Amino acid sequence: MADQKVIAVVGATGAQGGGLVRAIAADPGGGFTARAITRDAGSDAAKALAALGAEVVQADLEDPASVDAAFAGAYGAFCVTFFWVDFSPETEMRHAHTMANAAKTAGVKHVVWSTLEDTRTFIPLSDDRMPTLQGKYKVPHFDGKEDADAAFREAGVPTTFLRTAFYWENLIYFGLGPKRGEDGALSFTYPMGNKRLPAIGVEDIGKIAYGVFKRPDLIGQTVSVAGELLTGAQMAEKLSKALGEPVTYNDVDPDVFRSFGFPGADEIGNMFQFKRDFEAEYAGARDNGVARSLDPELKDFDAWLAENATRIPLEG
C-alpha cells in the first residue's frame, strides 16, 4: 500500500465519486488507492466503500479546513459539485474554490474536475429563444460548472476537465423515464426533436475518471465523454425491447416541457433545448471512442438496460 498513489474522491458516496472508488478497488494492482471523502463517514454507503478497502475520511465542502486535511498527502483528487441540492451555481462556485485551494495546498499532482459546457457561449443571455434563469444563466447546472473551471485554472493546479453527459440513471431517479398513460401505454417526453442525446451510465463515469488518472498526459486537457449518442426514437426502440412492451417517444416544444411544473422543469427544458439546438457542437464533442479508450468496459444503452431496465419505475 505504501507505494500506491492516493486519489482523494469528493462525493464518494454519490454517483460519479462512488463509481471511481469502486473502479480503483476493482484494480488492486493498478497502483492507486481511494480515499473516500464523505460528509458522513458512518453512513451505510461509506461503510460499503470501506469494506472495499477505501480509506474513508469525513469532510464537508462548507468547511475548507476539513477538505484541506482530506486532500493532504494525496497524489490526485476527483472533484465534483452537487447542483441539485440547492439549485445554486454560486454554491458550486464556492465549493470549486474550496477544492481547488485544497488541491494547491496539498500539492496534488492531478485533479480530475467533473464539469460541463457554458451554454451562454452558444446562446447569450440576450437571446430570447431560451429564457434566462436566475438572472444570469441559460442552463445553470452547466453554466455554473464552466464558471467554476476558472477556480482550478487560477489556483494553478494540474487539472483534467472531464465533461460528462446525461445519466441513463435519470430514467430511474429523476423521473425522466417512460411512464404509463391512462391508456396503459408507455411513453417518455423530451424536447429533443430528432437530435441525438449523448448519455452514459454513472458507473462508467467513475471508470473513465480512473482511466484519466492513469493518463497524466491528459493534464490541461478537456475530455468529453458519452456511452452512446441516440435520438429519442432510438431510445424508445431500445427501451421497448428491454421492457418487453412498446415505448413511444414524444417530442414537444421546449416551452411545453418548461411548463410541466416539476422542480427544475425550466432548467431541464433549457438543457434539452441546448442539446437539441447545438447538437453538432455538443454531441460532436462526445466521441464515445474517447470514452472507450479510458474505460474498455464502457456500456452502450443496450448493455445498461440489460442490467437496469427492471429498476425503471413505470407507474405514476
C-alpha positions as CSV (number, residue, x, y, z in Angstrom):
1,M,0.0,0.0,0.0
2,A,2.8,2.4,0.8
3,D,3.8,2.8,-2.9
4,Q,0.3,3.3,-4.1
5,K,-0.9,6.8,-5.2
6,V,-3.8,8.1,-3.1
7,I,-6.8,9.5,-5.0
8,A,-9.0,11.7,-2.8
9,V,-12.5,11.3,-4.1
10,V,-15.1,14.0,-3.3
11,G,-18.7,12.8,-3.2
12,A,-17.5,9.2,-2.7
13,T,-21.0,8.0,-1.7
14,G,-22.5,9.7,-4.8
15,A,-22.9,8.6,-8.3
16,Q,-19.7,9.7,-10.0
17,G,-17.4,9.5,-7.0
18,G,-18.8,6.1,-5.9
19,G,-18.1,4.8,-9.4
20,L,-14.5,6.0,-9.2
21,V,-13.9,4.4,-5.7
22,R,-15.3,1.1,-7.0
23,A,-13.1,1.3,-10.1
24,I,-10.0,1.8,-8.0
25,A,-10.9,-1.0,-5.7
26,A,-11.5,-3.4,-8.6
27,D,-8.0,-2.9,-9.8
28,P,-5.7,-3.6,-6.8
29,G,-2.7,-3.9,-9.0
30,G,-3.3,-0.5,-10.7
31,G,-1.0,1.5,-8.4
32,F,-3.8,3.6,-6.9
33,T,-5.8,3.6,-3.7
34,A,-9.0,5.5,-2.9
35,R,-9.6,8.0,-0.1
36,A,-13.3,8.3,0.0
37,I,-14.4,11.7,1.2
38,T,-17.9,12.0,2.6
39,R,-19.9,14.2,5.0
40,D,-21.0,11.1,7.0
41,A,-18.3,8.5,7.5
42,G,-20.8,6.4,9.5
43,S,-23.3,6.0,6.7
44,D,-24.1,2.6,5.2
45,A,-22.8,3.9,1.8
46,A,-19.5,4.9,3.4
47,K,-19.2,1.6,5.3
48,A,-19.7,-0.2,2.0
49,L,-16.7,1.7,0.5
50,A,-14.6,0.9,3.5
51,A,-15.4,-2.7,3.0
52,L,-13.9,-2.5,-0.5
53,G,-10.7,-1.3,1.0
54,A,-11.1,2.5,0.6
55,E,-9.9,4.9,3.3
56,V,-13.0,6.8,4.4
57,V,-12.5,10.4,5.5
58,Q,-15.1,12.8,6.8
59,A,-15.1,16.3,5.3
60,D,-17.6,18.9,4.2
61,L,-17.2,21.4,1.3
62,E,-18.7,24.0,3.6
63,D,-15.6,23.5,5.9
64,P,-12.5,24.3,3.9
65,A,-10.1,23.1,6.7
66,S,-11.7,19.7,6.6
67,V,-11.1,19.5,2.8
68,D,-7.5,20.6,3.2
69,A,-7.0,17.8,5.7
70,A,-8.8,15.3,3.4
71,F,-6.5,16.2,0.4
72,A,-3.3,16.2,2.4
73,G,-0.8,13.7,1.0
74,A,-2.9,12.7,-2.0
75,Y,-1.5,12.3,-5.4
76,G,-4.8,13.0,-7.1
77,A,-8.2,14.4,-6.4
78,F,-11.5,13.9,-8.0
79,C,-13.6,17.0,-7.7
80,V,-17.4,17.3,-8.3
81,T,-20.2,19.6,-7.1
82,F,-23.8,18.9,-6.3
83,F,-26.1,21.4,-8.1
84,W,-29.4,19.6,-7.3
85,V,-29.0,20.0,-3.5
86,D,-29.9,23.7,-3.7
87,F,-30.1,24.5,-7.4
88,S,-27.3,27.1,-6.8
89,P,-24.4,27.7,-9.2
90,E,-23.0,30.1,-6.6
91,T,-22.7,27.2,-4.2
92,E,-20.9,25.2,-6.9
93,M,-18.5,28.0,-7.4
94,R,-17.7,28.3,-3.7
95,H,-17.2,24.6,-3.4
96,A,-15.0,24.6,-6.5
97,H,-12.7,27.2,-5.0
98,T,-12.5,25.2,-1.8
99,M,-11.4,22.1,-3.7
100,A,-9.0,24.0,-5.9
101,N,-7.4,25.7,-3.0
102,A,-7.1,22.4,-1.1
103,A,-5.5,20.8,-4.1
104,K,-3.0,23.6,-4.3
105,T,-2.2,23.5,-0.6
106,A,-1.8,19.7,-0.7
107,G,0.4,19.8,-3.8
108,V,-1.9,17.4,-5.6
109,K,-0.3,16.2,-8.9
110,H,-3.5,15.6,-10.9
111,V,-7.1,16.9,-10.4
112,V,-10.0,15.5,-12.4
113,W,-12.8,18.1,-12.3
114,S,-16.2,17.0,-13.4
115,T,-17.6,19.8,-15.5
116,L,-19.8,20.9,-18.4
117,E,-20.0,23.5,-21.1
118,D,-21.1,27.1,-20.6
119,T,-24.2,27.3,-22.7
120,R,-24.0,31.1,-22.8
121,T,-21.2,30.8,-25.3
122,F,-23.7,29.3,-27.7
123,I,-26.9,31.2,-26.7
124,P,-26.1,34.5,-25.0
125,L,-28.3,35.9,-22.3
126,S,-29.7,38.5,-24.7
127,D,-31.1,35.7,-26.9
128,D,-34.7,35.1,-26.1
129,R,-35.0,31.8,-27.8
130,M,-34.4,30.4,-24.4
131,P,-35.4,32.0,-21.1
132,T,-32.7,33.3,-18.8
133,L,-32.7,31.7,-15.4
134,Q,-31.6,33.0,-12.0
135,G,-30.8,36.3,-13.8
136,K,-27.6,35.2,-15.4
137,Y,-27.7,31.7,-16.7
138,K,-29.3,29.7,-19.5
139,V,-28.7,26.3,-18.1
140,P,-27.5,26.9,-14.5
141,H,-26.1,23.4,-13.8
142,F,-24.0,23.7,-17.0
143,D,-23.0,27.4,-16.8
144,G,-22.0,27.3,-13.2
145,K,-19.6,24.5,-13.7
146,E,-17.9,26.3,-16.6
147,D,-17.6,29.3,-14.3
148,A,-16.0,27.1,-11.7
149,D,-13.4,25.8,-14.2
150,A,-11.6,29.1,-13.6
151,A,-11.1,28.2,-9.9
152,F,-8.8,25.3,-10.9
153,R,-7.0,27.3,-13.6
154,E,-6.4,30.3,-11.2
155,A,-5.1,28.0,-8.5
156,G,-2.6,26.6,-11.0
157,V,-3.4,23.0,-10.1
158,P,-2.8,20.4,-12.8
159,T,-6.3,19.6,-13.9
160,T,-8.1,17.5,-16.5
161,F,-11.6,18.9,-17.2
162,L,-13.9,15.9,-17.6
163,R,-17.2,16.9,-19.4
164,T,-19.8,14.3,-18.7
165,A,-23.2,13.6,-20.3
166,F,-26.9,12.8,-19.5
167,Y,-27.1,9.9,-17.0
168,W,-29.2,7.0,-18.1
169,E,-29.9,6.7,-14.3
170,N,-32.1,9.8,-14.8
171,L,-34.6,7.3,-16.2
172,I,-34.7,5.7,-12.7
173,Y,-34.2,8.5,-10.2
174,F,-35.1,11.8,-11.9
175,G,-38.5,11.0,-13.4
176,L,-37.3,11.1,-17.0
177,G,-38.0,7.5,-17.9
178,P,-41.1,6.1,-19.6
179,K,-44.4,6.4,-17.8
180,R,-47.7,4.6,-18.3
181,G,-50.5,6.8,-19.6
182,E,-54.2,6.5,-19.0
183,D,-54.4,4.1,-21.9
184,G,-51.8,1.8,-20.3
185,A,-49.2,2.6,-22.9
186,L,-45.6,3.6,-22.1
187,S,-44.1,6.9,-23.3
188,F,-41.5,9.5,-22.4
189,T,-41.3,13.1,-23.4
190,Y,-38.2,15.2,-24.2
191,P,-37.9,18.4,-26.3
192,M,-35.1,16.9,-28.4
193,G,-36.7,16.6,-31.8
194,N,-34.8,14.1,-33.9
195,K,-31.4,15.1,-32.4
196,R,-29.1,12.7,-30.7
197,L,-28.8,12.8,-26.9
198,P,-25.3,11.8,-25.6
199,A,-25.7,9.8,-22.5
200,I,-23.8,7.4,-20.2
201,G,-24.2,5.2,-17.1
202,V,-22.8,6.8,-14.0
203,E,-20.6,3.8,-13.1
204,D,-18.8,4.4,-16.4
205,I,-18.0,8.0,-15.5
206,G,-16.1,6.7,-12.4
207,K,-14.3,4.2,-14.6
208,I,-13.4,6.9,-17.1
209,A,-12.2,9.2,-14.3
210,Y,-9.9,6.3,-13.2
211,G,-8.6,6.0,-16.7
212,V,-7.8,9.7,-16.8
213,F,-5.8,9.4,-13.6
214,K,-3.7,6.8,-15.4
215,R,-3.1,9.3,-18.2
216,P,-1.0,12.3,-16.9
217,D,-0.7,13.4,-20.5
218,L,-4.3,14.5,-20.2
219,I,-3.5,17.2,-17.6
220,G,-4.6,20.5,-19.0
221,Q,-6.9,18.8,-21.5
222,T,-10.8,18.8,-21.7
223,V,-12.1,15.3,-22.2
224,S,-15.8,15.0,-23.2
225,V,-17.4,11.6,-22.9
226,A,-20.6,9.6,-23.6
227,G,-21.6,5.9,-23.7
228,E,-23.8,6.3,-26.7
229,L,-25.5,9.0,-28.7
230,L,-29.1,8.2,-29.5
231,T,-32.2,10.0,-30.8
232,G,-35.4,9.8,-28.8
233,A,-36.8,7.3,-31.3
234,Q,-33.8,5.1,-31.0
235,M,-34.0,5.2,-27.2
236,A,-37.7,4.2,-27.4
237,E,-36.9,1.3,-29.7
238,K,-34.2,0.0,-27.2
239,L,-36.5,0.6,-24.2
240,S,-39.3,-1.3,-25.9
241,K,-37.0,-4.3,-26.4
242,A,-35.7,-4.2,-22.9
243,L,-39.0,-3.7,-21.2
244,G,-40.9,-6.2,-23.4
245,E,-43.6,-3.8,-24.5
246,P,-43.9,-0.8,-26.8
247,V,-42.5,2.5,-25.6
248,T,-43.2,5.8,-27.5
249,Y,-41.0,8.9,-27.7
250,N,-43.0,12.1,-27.6
251,D,-41.3,15.2,-28.9
252,V,-42.6,18.5,-27.5
253,D,-41.6,22.2,-27.8
254,P,-39.2,23.2,-25.1
255,D,-41.7,25.8,-23.9
256,V,-44.2,23.0,-23.3
257,F,-41.6,21.0,-21.4
258,R,-40.7,24.0,-19.2
259,S,-44.4,24.4,-18.4
260,F,-44.7,20.9,-16.8
261,G,-44.2,22.4,-13.4
262,F,-42.0,19.8,-11.6
263,P,-39.0,21.3,-9.7
264,G,-36.3,22.2,-12.2
265,A,-38.6,21.9,-15.3
266,D,-37.3,25.1,-16.7
267,E,-33.7,24.1,-16.1
268,I,-34.2,20.7,-17.7
269,G,-36.2,22.1,-20.5
270,N,-33.4,24.6,-21.3
271,M,-30.8,21.8,-21.0
272,F,-32.6,19.7,-23.6
273,Q,-33.1,22.7,-25.9
274,F,-29.4,23.5,-25.7
275,K,-28.5,19.9,-26.6
276,R,-31.1,19.9,-29.5
277,D,-30.2,23.2,-31.0
278,F,-26.4,22.7,-30.7
279,E,-26.2,19.0,-31.4
280,A,-23.3,19.5,-33.8
281,E,-21.2,21.1,-31.1
282,Y,-22.4,19.3,-28.0
283,A,-22.8,15.8,-29.4
284,G,-19.9,16.3,-31.8
285,A,-17.5,16.8,-28.8
286,R,-18.5,13.4,-27.3
287,D,-16.9,10.7,-29.4
288,N,-17.6,7.6,-27.4
289,G,-14.3,6.2,-28.8
290,V,-12.5,8.5,-26.4
291,A,-14.6,7.2,-23.5
292,R,-13.9,3.6,-24.5
293,S,-10.2,4.3,-24.7
294,L,-10.3,5.3,-21.0
295,D,-12.9,2.6,-20.0
296,P,-12.7,-0.5,-22.1
297,E,-15.8,-1.8,-20.3
298,L,-17.9,1.2,-21.4
299,K,-21.6,0.2,-21.7
300,D,-23.9,1.2,-24.5
301,F,-27.6,1.8,-23.8
302,D,-28.5,-1.9,-24.6
303,A,-25.9,-3.1,-22.1
304,W,-27.0,-0.6,-19.5
305,L,-30.7,-1.6,-20.0
306,A,-29.8,-5.3,-19.6
307,E,-28.6,-4.5,-16.1
308,N,-31.1,-1.7,-15.1
309,A,-34.4,-1.9,-17.1
310,T,-36.2,-3.6,-14.1
311,R,-35.2,-0.6,-11.9
312,I,-37.1,2.0,-14.1
313,P,-40.3,2.9,-12.4
314,L,-43.1,2.8,-15.0
315,E,-46.1,4.0,-13.0
316,G,-47.0,7.5,-11.9
